[in-house]
Each structure stands twice: as structure tokens, then as C-alpha cells.
């Protein structure tokens, strides 16, 4: 086409005979985005900083027509730059922290988050939606009814219903009514509320331990010899009876198997433990006093009859087991149960639940 049409005259000036154009980077970006959108591609423009989103939108609004040759040149240049790209880095401190998650200390990560500010971490409402309900409840209880209504409106429906159920009845009713008054709330106000709540979620002191003292003591005693465990529990009971009771509930030993393990899960445990270890553990437990024999019988009763008979025969052939070897074997069975629990294949019955059922 030699004579330029009105639409062609509105496009950027052409360099005669080459098919290339004198375009700015913004114009090229607008062309690429427009091309991708026309092809049905998902372009996450919301990930861009707001000034760039505004600049791109303004640029697209000022352009009218680009011929095929120009489009082909721009797309080819874009594809060439993509192919030549060897490495990309995450944008901003937020992206860097995500990439280094678990590689740097929690204390350093927390300090960098605080210094960078909440806005560095993208949409604050995304952070709020991914927060635990238990963490949101105390924050909402301290906020005004109007702010709580905005939060309820921004959360996913199941999450909002769960949060509402955790609040006192009177406040829950007032918040629910206030939702009807949120029609005039501006996007800027919603954004400010989101930033404030996200900042409160981030403003949580870092702790040195991932679990509480009860869990830590219980875990240590799980792997301690029985004599040591009993002695420690007696001492704890004299010092702090309430803490000692909580530790007892956190402990899971061989004697706890009948009350804490679901009978249908016994075959899973049997498959996880070497048969020689299982035979030694059951033999030692059967020859012991107290609750040990009951735990051994529980396992034997809930496995297949053929296997139970075979194991009983091996127990008779094995004879008496040294206490130390027997205790190590029983610890091996307990460790197998703990491993299956950690993987989600077995769910232990909570002590309180077991007491309620009794």
C-alpha cells in the first residue's frame, strides 16, 4: 500500500523500505501486551507496580493502528530478548524473600519485611486471605464495626463465615448489619484498611522455638528410657502439677498404643516395622508388668490371625529379651507410628477425646 490511509497516518512513522519502526519502549510494550491479549493469553498486569500499570494503560489509549510488518518486527524483537535472557531475579524485597524462604534466618527475614514495609509484599488483602482465622480474630475484635464489615466483605465466603462464628454473638450481628452500609466505601479506604491489617499480621514477635514447651518436653521424654521418663514426670508433678499433666498428654509411648491408636491402623504399623523388631518389642512387652502386656495384646489382636499366630510362635522361640534390647524395639514401633502420623497416614486419638469416650 503506497498511499497511506488515515489510520496508517496515525501510527508511528515508518522507515521507508525496511518495515521497521521508530518506537519507544513503552509503545513496544503496549504492542506486545495488546498482541498477547488478542491471542487470549493471560497477562498478569496486576503484578506490575501501579505507576507502570497506569503508564501502560495511557500508552495503549494513545495508539490507534500498527501494520503487520511493524507487529512482526516488535514481536520478533521481544521473542529474541526472551531467548537471550539467561537469568531473572525476583522484583523487590518481597520477591527476594520468597526466593530465599527457608535459606535465611527467620530473624533476618522478619527484619527485612519490617524495613521494606507491607506494600513491598503485594496486595495486602491476599496476605489477609491467607492468614489463619485464629490470627484474624483478635485483630477484628479490636477494630471498629465498620472496619470489620469491610474485612468480612473482602474475605472469601467460607473464610468470612468461619471468622464470624469465632466472634461474640452481639459483635457478629452488628458487623453483619454494617456490611449493608459498605456500598459507599472507596477503593482507597479499602486499600488503607488492608495495609493496616497486613501490618498487624506482620507485627508478630519471632520466637526461638517452633513448638511450645509442653510439646518439646513431651518429645524429649518420648525418646527417653522409661525409668528416666517416670522420674522426670514425678519431679514435674511436684513442681508444677498442671504442667506435668499437659506433658503426660503430649507423651506417646508403647503403653499408650491401645488408647491412642485406632485398631484399623494396626496393619499399617506392622508393615512399617521390621518383623524381627516387632517380635522383640511384643515379647519384651508381654513379659513386662503394668500396661505393657495390654499394648502388646492390642497389636496382636488387631493384625491378621495368620500373622498373629506366626509372631506368637517367633516370640516363644526367641525367649527372654534383655530389657535394653526390648526397650529399643518398643521405641522402634513407637517411632514408626510417629512417622506415619507425620505423613498423615495415621491419626492418633487425642487423650481428651479418649477420656470423653470412656
N, C-alpha and C positions, 0 to 999 in steps of 0.2 A: 504494500500500500504506500504509494508515493505521496499522495495528498493526505495530510494529517486531518483526522476528524476532530470535532470539538472535544470529544473525550480524550483523544490522544494528546491534544494540546494541553490538557490539564495534568497529564502525567509528567514526571521529572524529565528534563531534557535528555534526548538520546544522543549518543556519539555516533555520527553517520558511518554506516557500513560495518560496524562491529557488533551490534546487538547488545552491547554493554551499556550501563547507565551510570551517571554520577549520582550515587545515592549516599545518604548519611547512614550511620549505623542504626539510628532509630527507624529510618524508613525501611531498611533491610529487615530489621526485627519485625516491623509491622507486616511486611510482606510474608515472612516465614510463618508468623502466627496465623495470619489470615489463610494461608495455604493449608496449614495443618488443620485448622478448624473446618475448612471446606471439605477436607478429606475425612472428617469425622474423628480425628484424633482427640484424645483427652489432654488438654494443656492446662496443668495446674498453676494458673497465673496467680492464684491467691497466695502461693508461696513467695512471690516477689514482694519486696518492700512496697508500701503504699505509694511512695513517690514514683516508683518505676511503673506501677500499675496505672497511675494517672497519666504519666508521660506516654505510655504505650497507647492508652485509650485516645488521648488527644491526637497523637500522630495518626492513628487509624482513621479518626474522624476527618482529618485534613486531606486524605488521599482519595483519589477517585478511580484511576484506571492504570493498570500496568499490563503491557503486552506480553505475549507468550515468551518472546525471546528474553525479555528482562526477567520474567519469572524464572525461566530455566537457568539463567546466569546466577541469580540470587540463591536459588535452591542448591545449585551445584557448589557455589562457594560455601554455603552453610554445611553441606554434606562433607566437603573437603576439610573444613575446620574440625568437624566431629571426628573424622578419621584420623586427623593429625593429633588429636588430643590424647595424651598418654596418661595423664593423672589429673584427677579433680580433688579439690579439698572442700570440706563442708563449709557452708556460708555462716560466718559469725561464730560467736562463742557457743551458741546453742547447738549448732551442728557439730562443732568440735567436741563438746561434752558428750554428745550422743555417740560419736565415733569412738571416744575414749572411755565409754562407760565400762566400769569394771577394771580398767587399766590404770587409773589414777585413784588416789585415796579418797574416800568419801568426804573427808575434811576439806581437801583441796577443791573438790567439785562443788561443795556447798559454798565455799568462799567465793569461787568464780561466779557461781549463779547469783550470789548476793551483789557482787560488784557489777555484774553485767546488767542486772535489772530484769524484771519479769518479762518486759516487752521483747527481750532478746530470745525468748523461748516460744515465739509464735503466738497463735491465738490463745489468750488466757482461758477462754471457755473450753477449749479442747483439754487443757490441763484439769479444769474443774470436772468435766465429764468423766475423766479417767481417775479421779480421786476416789478414795474409799468413802462410803457413806458415813462410817464412824468418824472420819476426819472432817466431814462437812457439817455434821450435826452441831458440834459446839460452836462453830463459826456462825451458823444460821441462827442459833439461839441468842447470840449477842447482837445480831444485826436487826435493823428495823423491819417491820412487817412489809414495807414497800420493797426493800431490797430483797427480802426473802421471796417475795412474789415474782420478782424478775428472775431470780435464780431458779425457781420452780419452773418458770416458763422456758428457760434455756436448756434445762436438762432433758434427757430422753425420758419418755413417758414412764417406763418401768423404774428408772432410777428416781424420778420425781415422786412416784408413788411410794417407793421404799423410804425415801427421805421423809416424806410427810408422815409415814407411820411411826417414825422414830421420835417425832416431836410431841410435846404435850398437846392434848386434845384441843384446848382453848386456842393455843397459838396456831395449831394446824388449821382450825376453822377460819381464823382471821386472815391467815396467809392465803387460803383458798379463795376467800372473798376478794382479797386485794388483787388477785390475778385478773379479775374483771376490770380493774382500774389501770392496767398497764398499757392500754391502747395508745396513749399519748407519749409513752416513754421514747426518747430519741435514741438512735444508734450510738451516739457519743456517750450518753449516760450509761447504756448497757455495757459499752466498752470499758468505761471507768470502773463500773461495778466489778466486771470480770478481772480487771487488773488488780483491784483491791483484794478480792478474794484469793486470786492466784498468789499474791504476795504473802497473804496469811498462811496459805498452804505451804509455801516455801520456807516460812519463818518458823521452822521446827528445829530445835536443838539436835545436833548429831549426838548419838550415843555410842559408847565404845563397844557395846555388845549387841549382837543381832537378836538374842533371846533374853528373857527375863531370868532373875536369879533362881527361881523355882525350877525352870527348865534346865538351867545349867547344872545345878546341884543334882537334879534327878538323873541327867545324862551321865554325870560322873559316877554316881552310885550304881547305875546300871552296869557299868563295866568293872565295878569294884568287887573283890571277893565278898562272899556272903557275911563272913564274920566282921569285916570292916564296915559293910553297909549297915548291919544291925547295930554295931557300936556307935556309928555316926548318928543314926536315927534316934537312939536313946539319948545321946548328948543334945541333939537338936530339940527333942521333946522337952528336956529340962530347961533349955534356954528360951525357946520360943515355940510353944505348943502349936499355935496356928500355922507357923511356917513349916513345922515338921509335918503337919497333916497334909499341907499342899504338896510337899516333896514326896510323901508316900503315894499320893495320887499320880504324881508325874513319873514315878518309878515303874518300869515294866521288867519283871524278872520271870524266871521259869515258873515260879509258883503262881504268877498272875495269869497264866495262859488260860485256864478254864473260865475265868470271869471276864477276860478281856478279848479273847479270840473267838470269832464266830465259828461254830463247828464246820460249816460248809467250806471254810478256808483252810482246814487242816490239810487236804490233799495238795494245795499249793505249797504249803510249808514243807511237806515231805519231799516234794520234787526239788526244792531248793537246797536241801541239806544232804550231804553225803551220807549214805546208809550206815557206814561204819560209825560216823559221828553220832547219828541218831540212835543207833543201838546202844552206844556207850552212855549217851545222855539219859535214855529211858531206863537203862539198867541201874545207873547211879541214882536216879530219882526214885525208882521203885524201892531201892534198898535204904532210902533215907527216911527221916521222920518228918512229922508235921504235914505240910500241904504238898510236898514233893510227889508222893505216890499218886495223889489225886490228879496232878498235872500230867504225869506220865500216862495214867489210865485214860484221861481225856483224849490225848493224842491217839492212843491205840484204838479207842472206841470209834473214833471218827475218821479212820482210814479204812481202806477196803479190808474185808475179813481175811483175804488171802495174804495180803501184805502184813497184817497184824500178826497172823499165825507165824509167818516166816521170821518176823522180827522177834517174837517171843522165843522162838527156837534159838535164834542167834544170841539172845540175852542169856539164856540158860547155858549155852556153850561158852560164852565169854567169861562168866563167873564174876567174882568180886572185882570192882574197879577202884583204883586209887582215888581218894576224894579230890585231889587236884585235877586229875585227868577227867573225872566226871564233871567237875565244875566247868572246866574249859569246854567240854562237849555241850553242856547245857547253855553256856554262853553263845556257842556257835548256833544253836537252834534259835535263841532269842535274837541274835544278830540277823539271821535270815528273815525272821518276822519283821524286824525293824526295816530291813532293806525293801521288802515287799510293801510295807506301809508307806515308805518314802516314795516309791514308784507309783502308788495309787492302786496297786493290785489287791491290797488288803486294808481294811478299815478296822482299827481296834475300837472296841466298845469303851466309852468313857466311864471312869469309875462311878461318877454321879448317876449316870444312866443305869448302870448295873444295879446300884443300890435302890434306885426308884423302882426298877422292875421287880426286885425282891420284895 
